[in-house]
């Protein structure tokens, strides 16, 4: 008897739910969609697709509320139930907006305005069985409005170096573009009605189809016609350049650090004749880029833009500028007829709300407009394009013109349309991933293209902080965990239940844990260094480890020779340098506040002067673009917050030309949160392995290391770990 009663009860409940949904079929769709948005927001990953989804939900809630209130055929009980369910959706929207205040303005929209939003609204209404007017079924894209290269806020900052004025006077008119195709309305395609950005990200997030994310490249040519005298390009570089020779012009060059991306991009410009060429690079590598131009394309002139550009060579072939000063040079750079643009360490532009990203994207758009045929050479260089989330691709794809953030561009749309499938088909995802890759993603790993490159090992060295400073750190960590646990308990008490989310065991609710951790993280970022939080705690751990890490580096240098010492904070670097000086060691320092010339002098001294034993480097200032391969040992005195930053630092040593096995020694404070951070950093490697290298690894959480660490402290204080 009991065995049959339960299924009958389940059927009665299902039938009751079905009747309820028949009265308001749109509401369960909105409830499902708002939960998807809420889950993303809790992880701090509300990208463009989910922001549009949030906007459409808000609009449809108002629209559905008005419909239910005005429908006289609906019984009062049904109306009351429907309004209650809509209130539940609206409450989740409000809570999500409270977590990310930039969403508040989206709650106030009167209609779903963008084509993507209107398509999303149409699809959800059709899914609910609604009948739509013909003008709601057909949605066309408005012609994109061209954004000014120089936004009004930056107009007063613009400079025109005197040498540029001379160049403009020497050639006041650019050659007319007789080849630019007439802009025609894009033909209607089968996938025009589908929201595609989410599925494209999902295709990479799941590693759909497996295999490395690298486009098909031509074979190695019989002769090397590109290398200057005395130099030779490697086979993987030669194959890339052949694709440029074949006419390909947009690339995400995502080779692992140390495989010569700078040389490949400079030679690509030579093959494509993409001059004048603009290289937007981190400040720390500006001088190195100029040297690489001389090394690989000696027939071309490069000029490095410093400050207001008073000393630049206006008639150079290659203009090199760092991100920080690009904003004041936008006006003249957009007017000199650039035919190519390289963005080095392109993950720097992943934050689309930053002025840095907007400067790069608008300038790239102008170069596309000005280049004959509309097909300039655009290259994004980064060995670590994905930092925390697969939507880190967004800004890079926009820079390359593959998407506009809301939908794929015409060329990519054509490739997706040619698959003959839609996102409703499971087989669409590997095909979609391949379509994006064929647009120009090139990804090679060291182990595949540089067989003679020695191994790389990361070794952890736990150290005990057994002094008063160490005890105070452990006390502060316990206090923070207790504060988080108290917040958790207050929320559970206020809700009047034991939690309704994903259970972590022992009635610990995963959603509340994440909410508590996210609130603490937001408050910590806002408070800065003036309060006790996870950032100040980790900084104190770094300070406590400084002497121990420096002492280990001294012993290591005496045993193996040159050592690169990385730290995150200036006071840790200062303490280490004082210890090295007391030990009689000669060091160089690479920091963010140095001039470019001083920094390059230090790098040269480390690589060429046998008396220089240790390079003391900032993780943020020296973690990209530098060549420090005179050493084969790296000491990481402080841990980074991202796996990518750690990888970049180690690969300053582990790169082409290195002849010895490389060992990175991570100094980890035992019995503190430092141990958990190291574990989290290692787990974050999975995103790139899955998305870019096609390896079958378990998907790690998309939460940041900071958020995951705070969740760990909360669970531990609650007795869950």
C-alpha positions in Angstrom: 0.0 0.0 0.0 2.7 2.6 0.9 4.5 1.8 -2.3 1.5 3.0 -4.4 0.3 5.9 -2.3 3.4 8.0 -2.8 3.3 8.0 -6.6 -0.4 8.8 -6.5 0.3 11.8 -4.2 3.1 12.9 -6.6 0.7 12.7 -9.6 -1.9 14.8 -7.7 0.8 17.4 -6.9 2.0 17.5 -10.5 -1.6 17.9 -11.8 -2.2 20.7 -9.3 1.0 22.4 -10.5 0.0 22.0 -14.1 -3.4 23.6 -13.5 -1.7 26.5 -11.8 0.8 27.0 -14.6 -2.0 26.8 -17.2 -3.5 30.0 -15.7 -0.1 31.8 -15.9 2.3 29.8 -18.2 4.9 32.6 -18.3 5.5 32.7 -14.6 7.4 29.4 -14.3 9.6 30.5 -17.2 10.4 33.7 -15.4 11.0 31.9 -12.1 13.5 29.5 -13.8 15.3 32.4 -15.6 15.6 34.6 -12.5 17.1 31.7 -10.6 19.7 31.3 -13.3 20.6 35.0 -13.1 20.6 34.9 -9.3 23.1 32.0 -9.3 25.4 33.9 -11.6 25.2 37.1 -9.5 26.0 35.1 -6.3 29.3 34.1 -8.0 30.0 37.7 -9.1 29.8 36.6 -12.8 26.9 38.6 -14.2 28.1 39.1 -17.8 26.4 40.9 -20.7 24.1 38.0 -21.5 22.7 37.6 -18.0 22.4 41.4 -17.6 20.1 41.4 -20.6 18.2 38.5 -19.1 17.8 40.4 -15.9 16.4 43.4 -17.9 13.9 41.2 -19.8 12.7 39.5 -16.6 12.1 42.9 -15.0 10.1 44.1 -18.0 8.0 40.9 -18.3 7.2 40.8 -14.6 5.6 44.3 -14.9 3.9 43.3 -18.2 2.6 40.1 -16.7 1.4 41.8 -13.5 -0.6 44.3 -15.5 -2.1 41.5 -17.6 -3.1 39.5 -14.6 -4.7 42.5 -12.8 -6.7 43.5 -15.9 -7.9 40.0 -16.9 -11.5 39.9 -15.7 -11.8 36.2 -16.7 -9.3 35.1 -14.0 -10.8 34.0 -10.7 -9.8 36.1 -7.7 -7.9 33.1 -6.1 -5.9 32.5 -9.2 -5.2 36.2 -9.6 -3.9 36.4 -6.0 -1.7 33.3 -6.4 -0.2 34.6 -9.7 0.5 38.0 -8.2 2.1 36.3 -5.2 4.4 34.3 -7.5 5.3 37.4 -9.5 6.2 39.1 -6.2 8.6 36.2 -5.5 10.3 36.8 -8.9 10.5 40.5 -8.2 12.0 39.9 -4.8 14.8 37.9 -6.3 15.4 40.6 -8.8 15.6 43.2 -6.0 18.0 41.1 -3.9 20.2 40.5 -7.0 20.3 44.3 -7.7 21.2 44.9 -4.1 24.2 42.7 -4.6 25.2 44.3 -7.8 24.0 48.0 -7.7 24.7 48.5 -11.4 21.6 46.4 -12.1 19.3 48.9 -10.4 18.9 51.0 -13.5 17.8 47.9 -15.4 14.8 47.6 -13.1 13.5 50.9 -14.3 13.4 50.2 -18.0 10.0 50.6 -19.7 10.7 48.1 -22.5 13.2 45.6 -23.7 14.9 47.9 -26.1 17.9 46.2 -27.7 17.4 43.6 -30.5 18.8 40.9 -28.2 16.4 41.8 -25.4 13.4 41.9 -27.7 14.4 38.5 -29.2 14.7 37.1 -25.7 11.3 38.4 -24.7 9.8 37.0 -27.9 11.3 33.5 -27.3 10.1 33.3 -23.7 6.6 34.4 -24.7 6.4 31.9 -27.5 7.6 29.2 -25.1 4.7 30.1 -22.8 2.3 29.6 -25.7 1.5 33.3 -26.1 0.2 34.5 -29.5 2.3 37.5 -30.8 1.6 40.1 -33.4 3.6 39.8 -36.7 5.6 42.9 -35.8 6.7 41.2 -32.6 7.8 38.0 -34.4 10.2 39.8 -36.8 13.0 41.6 -35.1 15.7 43.5 -37.1 19.0 44.9 -35.9 19.4 48.7 -36.1 22.5 50.0 -37.8 25.2 50.4 -35.1 25.9 53.9 -34.1 29.6 54.7 -34.3 30.9 55.8 -31.0 33.4 58.7 -31.0 37.0 57.6 -30.5 37.5 60.3 -27.8 34.6 60.4 -25.3 33.7 63.9 -24.0 35.3 63.1 -20.6 38.7 62.6 -22.2 38.5 65.5 -24.7 40.5 67.9 -22.4 43.2 65.3 -21.9 44.1 64.9 -25.6 47.6 65.9 -26.7 49.1 66.2 -30.1 52.9 65.9 -30.0 54.7 68.5 -32.2 56.2 65.7 -34.3 52.7 64.4 -35.1 51.7 67.9 -36.3 54.7 67.8 -38.6 53.6 64.4 -40.0 50.1 65.6 -40.6 51.4 68.7 -42.4 53.7 66.5 -44.5 50.8 64.4 -45.6 47.5 66.2 -44.8 45.4 63.7 -46.6 45.2 59.9 -46.2 45.0 58.0 -49.4 41.4 57.4 -50.4 39.9 54.0 -49.6 38.6 52.8 -52.9 38.2 49.2 -51.8 36.0 49.7 -48.8 32.8 47.6 -49.4 29.5 49.4 -49.3 27.7 48.6 -46.0 24.7 46.5 -46.9 22.0 45.1 -44.7 23.0 41.6 -43.5 20.8 38.9 -45.0 18.3 37.2 -42.8 19.8 34.0 -41.3 18.3 31.0 -39.7 19.9 31.8 -36.3 18.9 35.5 -36.2 16.2 34.8 -33.7 18.4 33.0 -31.2 20.3 34.4 -28.3 23.8 33.0 -29.1 26.4 34.6 -26.8 25.4 32.4 -23.8 25.7 29.2 -25.9 29.1 30.3 -27.3 30.5 30.8 -23.8 29.0 27.5 -22.7 30.7 25.7 -25.6 34.1 26.8 -24.2 33.2 26.5 -20.5 32.3 22.8 -21.0 35.2 22.2 -23.4 32.7 20.9 -25.9 34.1 18.4 -28.3 37.6 18.4 -26.7 40.8 19.2 -28.5 43.0 22.2 -28.2 41.4 25.6 -29.1 43.7 26.3 -32.0 42.7 27.0 -35.6 44.0 24.9 -38.5 47.3 26.3 -39.6 49.2 25.8 -42.8 52.2 23.5 -42.9 55.8 24.8 -42.2 57.1 26.4 -45.4 60.1 24.9 -47.1 62.2 28.0 -46.6 62.4 30.6 -43.8 62.1 33.9 -45.7 61.2 36.0 -42.7 63.9 35.7 -40.1 66.6 38.5 -40.2 70.2 37.5 -40.5 71.5 35.5 -37.6 68.0 34.6 -36.3 65.6 31.7 -37.0 62.0 31.4 -36.2 60.6 28.1 -34.8 58.2 25.8 -36.6 55.1 26.8 -34.6 55.9 30.5 -35.3 56.4 29.8 -39.0 53.0 28.1 -39.4 51.3 31.0 -37.7 52.9 33.5 -40.1 51.8 31.3 -43.1 48.2 31.8 -42.0 48.8 35.6 -42.2 50.4 35.2 -45.6 47.2 33.3 -46.6 45.1 36.4 -45.7 43.9 35.8 -42.1 43.9 39.1 -40.2 42.3 38.7 -36.8 43.9 36.5 -34.1 43.7 35.7 -30.4 47.3 34.4 -30.1 47.0 32.5 -26.8 50.2 30.5 -26.9 51.5 29.7 -23.4 53.9 32.4 -22.0 57.4 32.0 -23.3 56.7 30.9 -26.9 57.6 34.1 -28.6 54.2 35.9 -29.2 55.9 39.3 -29.5 58.1 38.1 -32.3 55.2 36.4 -34.1 53.1 39.6 -34.0 55.9 41.8 -35.3 56.7 39.4 -38.2 52.9 39.1 -38.9 52.7 42.9 -39.4 55.7 42.6 -41.8 53.9 39.8 -43.8 50.6 41.7 -43.9 52.2 45.2 -44.5 50.1 46.4 -41.6 51.9 49.7 -41.1 51.6 52.0 -39.3 51.1 49.5 -36.5 50.1 50.3 -32.9 51.1 48.1 -30.0 49.3 48.7 -26.8 51.3 47.0 -24.0 51.9 47.0 -20.3 54.3 49.8 -19.2 56.9 47.3 -17.9 57.5 45.9 -21.4 57.6 49.0 -23.6 61.3 49.1 -24.0 61.4 45.3 -24.6 59.0 45.7 -27.5 61.2 48.4 -29.1 64.1 45.9 -28.8 62.1 43.1 -30.3 61.3 45.4 -33.3 65.0 45.9 -33.8 65.7 42.2 -33.4 63.0 40.8 -35.7 62.1 43.6 -38.2 65.3 45.7 -38.2 64.1 47.4 -41.4 61.2 49.0 -39.5 61.4 52.0 -37.1 59.7 51.8 -33.7 58.9 54.7 -31.4 57.9 54.5 -27.7 55.3 57.0 -26.6 56.2 58.4 -23.2 54.0 60.9 -21.3 52.7 63.5 -23.7 54.8 62.1 -26.6 57.2 65.0 -26.9 60.1 62.7 -28.0 58.3 60.4 -30.4 59.3 59.7 -34.0 56.2 60.7 -35.9 57.3 58.9 -39.0 57.9 55.6 -37.4 56.3 52.3 -38.6 55.4 51.1 -35.2 54.0 53.1 -32.3 54.3 51.5 -28.8 52.2 52.9 -26.0 51.2 51.6 -22.6 47.6 51.3 -21.4 47.9 54.0 -18.7 48.6 56.9 -21.2 46.6 55.7 -24.2 43.7 57.9 -23.2 45.5 61.1 -23.9 46.7 60.0 -27.4 43.4 58.7 -28.8 42.7 61.7 -31.0 45.9 61.7 -33.1 46.3 57.9 -33.1 42.8 57.6 -34.7 43.8 60.1 -37.5 47.1 58.8 -38.8 45.8 55.8 -40.8 46.8 52.9 -38.6 46.6 49.6 -40.5 47.1 47.2 -37.6 46.8 47.0 -33.8 48.4 44.6 -31.3 47.1 44.4 -27.7 49.7 42.7 -25.5 48.5 40.9 -22.3 45.0 41.3 -23.7 43.4 40.0 -20.5 44.1 43.5 -19.2 41.0 44.7 -21.1 38.6 42.0 -19.7 36.7 44.6 -17.6 34.4 46.2 -20.1 33.4 49.0 -17.7 36.9 50.3 -17.4 38.2 53.3 -19.4 41.2 51.2 -20.5 38.9 48.7 -22.3 36.8 51.3 -23.8 39.8 53.1 -25.2 41.1 49.9 -26.9 37.7 48.9 -28.3 36.8 52.3 -29.8 40.3 52.7 -31.3 40.1 49.2 -32.8 36.7 50.1 -34.3 38.1 53.3 -35.9 41.0 51.3 -37.4 38.5 48.9 -39.0 36.7 51.9 -40.5 39.8 53.5 -41.8 41.6 50.5 -43.3 41.0 49.8 -47.0 38.8 46.8 -47.3 37.9 47.1 -43.6 40.3 44.2 -42.8 43.2 45.5 -40.6 45.6 43.2 -38.7 44.2 42.9 -35.2 46.0 40.7 -32.7 45.2 40.0 -29.0 48.2 38.4 -27.3 47.8 36.6 -24.0 48.8 33.3 -22.6 46.1 33.6 -20.0 42.9 34.9 -21.6 40.7 33.3 -19.0 41.3 34.5 -15.4 38.1 33.6 -13.5 35.3 33.1 -16.0 34.8 32.1 -19.6 33.1 35.5 -20.3 36.6 37.0 -19.9 36.6 36.2 -23.7 34.0 38.9 -24.2 36.2 42.0 -24.6 38.8 40.2 -26.7 36.2 39.0 -29.1 34.8 42.5 -29.4 38.3 43.9 -30.0 38.8 41.4 -32.9 35.3 42.2 -34.3 34.1 38.6 -33.9 31.1 39.8 -31.7 29.6 43.0 -30.5 28.8 41.7 -27.1 25.2 41.1 -27.9 25.5 38.9 -30.9 28.1 37.3 -33.2 29.5 39.4 -36.1 28.5 38.6 -39.7 31.4 36.3 -40.4 31.0 34.3 -37.2 27.2 34.2 -37.7 27.7 32.8 -41.1 29.9 30.0 -39.7 27.3 29.2 -37.0 24.5 29.2 -39.5 26.4 26.8 -41.7 26.3 24.2 -38.9 22.6 23.6 -39.7 21.8 23.4 -35.9 20.6 25.6 -33.1 21.5 25.9 -29.4 18.6 23.4 -28.8 20.8 20.7 -30.4 23.4 19.2 -28.1 25.7 18.8 -31.2 25.6 22.5 -31.7 28.1 23.3 -29.0 31.2 21.5 -30.3 30.4 23.0 -33.7 30.0 26.4 -32.3 33.3 26.1 -30.4 35.1 25.1 -33.6 33.5 28.1 -35.5 34.9 30.6 -33.0 38.3 28.9 -33.0 38.4 29.1 -36.8 38.0 32.9 -36.5 41.6 33.0 -35.3 42.3 31.4 -32.0 45.8 30.0 -31.9 46.9 28.1 -28.8 50.1 26.1 -28.5 51.6 24.6 -25.4 55.3 24.5 -24.6 55.4 20.7 -24.3 54.0 20.4 -27.8 56.1 22.9 -29.7 59.3 23.2 -27.7 60.3 19.6 -27.0 63.7 20.7 -25.8 62.3 23.1 -23.2 63.1 21.8 -19.8 60.6 20.7 -17.2 58.8 23.1 -14.8 58.1 22.1 -11.2 56.1 24.0 -8.5 57.3 23.0 -5.0 55.5 24.1 -1.8 57.6 25.0 1.2 55.4 25.2 4.4 56.8 27.5 7.1 55.7 27.8 10.7 54.8 31.3 11.9 55.5 30.5 15.5 56.2 34.0 16.8 53.8 36.5 18.3 53.1 37.9 14.9 52.1 34.5 13.7 49.8 33.8 16.6 48.1 37.2 16.1 47.4 36.2 12.4 45.8 32.9 13.5 43.7 34.8 16.1 42.6 37.3 13.5 41.7 34.4 11.1 39.6 32.8 13.8 37.8 36.1 14.5 37.0 36.6 10.9 35.6 33.1 10.6 33.5 33.6 13.7 32.2 36.9 12.3 31.2 35.2 9.1 29.5 32.3 11.0 27.6 34.8 13.2 26.2 36.5 10.0 25.2 33.1 8.6 23.3 32.2 11.8 21.5 35.6 11.9 20.3 35.1 8.3 19.1 31.5 9.1 17.3 32.8 12.2 15.7 35.6 10.3 14.4 33.2 7.7 12.9 31.0 10.3 14.2 27.8 8.8 17.3 25.7 8.4 18.1 26.8 4.9 16.6 25.8 1.5 19.6 25.8 -0.8 22.3 23.3 -1.8 23.1 21.4 1.3 26.8 21.2 2.3 26.1 18.6 5.1 25.1 19.2 8.7 22.4 21.6 7.5 24.9 24.2 6.2 23.3 26.0 3.3 25.6 26.7 0.4 23.6 29.6 -0.9 23.7 31.4 2.4 27.4 30.7 2.8 28.1 32.2 -0.6 25.9 35.3 0.2 27.7 35.9 3.5 31.1 35.5 1.8 30.2 37.8 -1.1 28.9 40.5 1.3 32.2 40.3 3.3 34.2 40.5 0.1 32.3 43.5 -1.1 32.8 45.3 2.2 36.5 44.4 2.3 37.0 45.9 -1.1 35.2 49.1 -0.1 37.0 49.4 3.2 40.5 49.0 1.9 43.3 48.7 4.4 41.6 50.5 7.2 39.8 47.4 8.6 40.6 43.8 9.5 39.5 41.7 6.5 40.7 39.0 4.2 43.0 41.3 2.2 44.7 42.8 5.3 45.1 39.3 6.8 46.8 37.9 3.7 49.1 41.0 3.6 50.1 40.3 7.3 50.8 36.7 6.3 53.1 38.0 3.6 54.9 40.3 6.0 55.3 37.5 8.5 56.8 35.2 5.8 59.1 37.9 4.3 62.2 37.1 6.4 61.7 33.3 6.0 61.2 33.6 2.3 64.2 35.9 1.9 66.4 33.6 4.0 65.5 30.7 1.8 66.3 32.7 -1.4 69.7 33.5 0.1 70.5 29.8 0.7 69.1 28.9 -2.8 71.2 31.6 -4.5 74.4 30.3 -2.9 73.6 26.8 -4.0 72.3 27.3 -7.6 73.1 30.8 -8.7 70.6 33.5 -9.8 67.2 33.5 -8.3 64.0 35.5 -9.1 62.1 36.6 -5.9 58.4 37.5 -6.4 56.3 39.4 -3.8 53.0 41.1 -4.0 53.4 44.0 -1.6 56.1 46.7 -1.5 56.9 46.3 2.2 57.6 42.6 1.7 60.0 43.5 -1.2 61.7 46.1 1.1 62.2 43.6 3.9 63.6 41.0 1.5 66.0 43.5 -0.1 67.2 44.6 3.3 67.9 40.9 4.2 69.7 40.3 0.9 71.9 43.4 1.5 72.8 42.2 5.0 73.8 38.9 3.4 76.1 40.7 1.0 74.1 39.9 -2.1 73.8 42.2 -5.1 70.2 42.6 -6.3 68.1 44.4 -8.8 64.5 45.5 -8.2 61.6 45.6 -10.6 58.6 47.6 -9.4 55.7 49.5 -10.8 57.0 53.0 -9.9 60.2 52.8 -11.9 60.9 54.5 -15.2 61.0 52.3 -18.2 64.7 52.9 -18.7 65.6 52.1 -15.1 63.5 48.9 -15.2 65.2 47.7 -18.4 68.7 48.5 -17.0 67.8 46.2 -14.1 66.7 43.4 -16.3 69.8 43.7 -18.4 72.0 43.6 -15.3 70.3 40.5 -14.0 70.6 38.7 -17.3 74.2 39.8 -18.1 76.0 40.7 -14.9 77.4 37.6 -13.0 77.6 39.6 -9.8 73.8 40.2 -9.6 72.4 37.3 -7.6 68.7 38.0 -7.1 66.0 39.9 -8.9 63.3 41.2 -6.5 60.1 41.5 -8.5 56.6 42.8 -8.0 54.0 40.1 -9.0 51.9 42.8 -10.7 54.7 44.9 -12.2 57.0 42.2 -13.3 54.7 39.3 -13.9 54.2 39.9 -17.6 56.3 40.2 -20.7 59.8 40.1 -19.1 62.6 37.7 -19.9 64.5 36.6 -16.8 65.8 33.3 -18.0 69.3 33.8 -16.6 67.7 32.2 -13.5 66.1 28.8 -13.3 64.7 29.1 -9.7 61.8 31.3 -8.6 60.8 32.0 -5.0 57.1 33.1 -4.6 57.2 34.8 -1.2 53.5 35.7 -1.4 50.6 34.0 -3.2 48.6 35.6 -5.9 44.8 35.8 -6.0 44.8 34.1 -9.5 46.3 31.1 -11.1 47.1 33.2 -14.2 49.2 35.7 -12.2 51.2 32.8 -10.7 51.7 31.2 -14.1 52.8 34.5 -15.7 55.4 35.1 -13.0 56.9 31.6 -13.3 57.0 31.9 -17.0 59.4 34.9 -16.9 62.0 32.2 -16.4 60.4 29.1 -18.1 60.5 30.2 -21.7 62.3 29.6 -25.0 66.0 29.8 -24.5 65.9 28.3 -21.0 68.4 25.5 -20.7 67.8 24.2 -17.2 64.8 22.7 -15.4 62.8 25.4 -13.7 61.6 25.2 -10.1 59.2 27.6 -8.5 59.3 27.5 -4.7 56.0 28.7 -3.1 56.5 29.8 0.6 53.3 28.8 2.4 52.4 29.7 6.0 51.2 26.5 7.6 48.0 26.4 9.6 46.7 29.6 8.1 44.4 30.5 5.2 47.6 30.6 3.0 47.4 26.8 2.7 43.8 27.0 1.4 44.6 29.8 -1.1 47.4 27.7 -2.6 45.0 24.8 -3.0 42.4 27.1 -4.6 44.9 28.6 -7.0 45.8 25.1 -8.2 42.2 24.2 -8.7 41.6 27.2 -10.9 43.9 25.9 -13.6 41.0 23.7 -14.8 39.2 26.5 -16.6 42.0 27.1 -19.2 42.8 23.4 -19.5 39.1 22.7 -20.3 38.3 25.7 -22.4 41.6 26.2 -24.3 43.4 22.9 -24.2 40.4 20.6 -24.5 41.5 18.5 -21.5 38.9 16.5 -19.6 39.2 18.0 -16.2 36.5 18.3 -13.6 34.9 21.8 -13.8 36.1 23.9 -10.9 33.9 26.6 -9.3 33.9 29.9 -11.2 34.1 31.7 -7.8 37.1 33.9 -7.4 39.9 32.7 -5.0 39.0 35.5 -2.6 35.3 34.4 -2.5 36.2 30.7 -2.2 38.6 31.4 0.7 35.9 33.3 2.6 33.4 30.5 2.0 36.0 28.1 3.4 36.5 30.2 6.5 32.7 30.4 7.0 32.2 26.6 6.6 35.1 25.9 8.9 33.8 28.2 11.6 30.4 26.5 11.3 32.0 23.1 11.8 31.5 22.0 8.1 35.2 21.6 7.4 
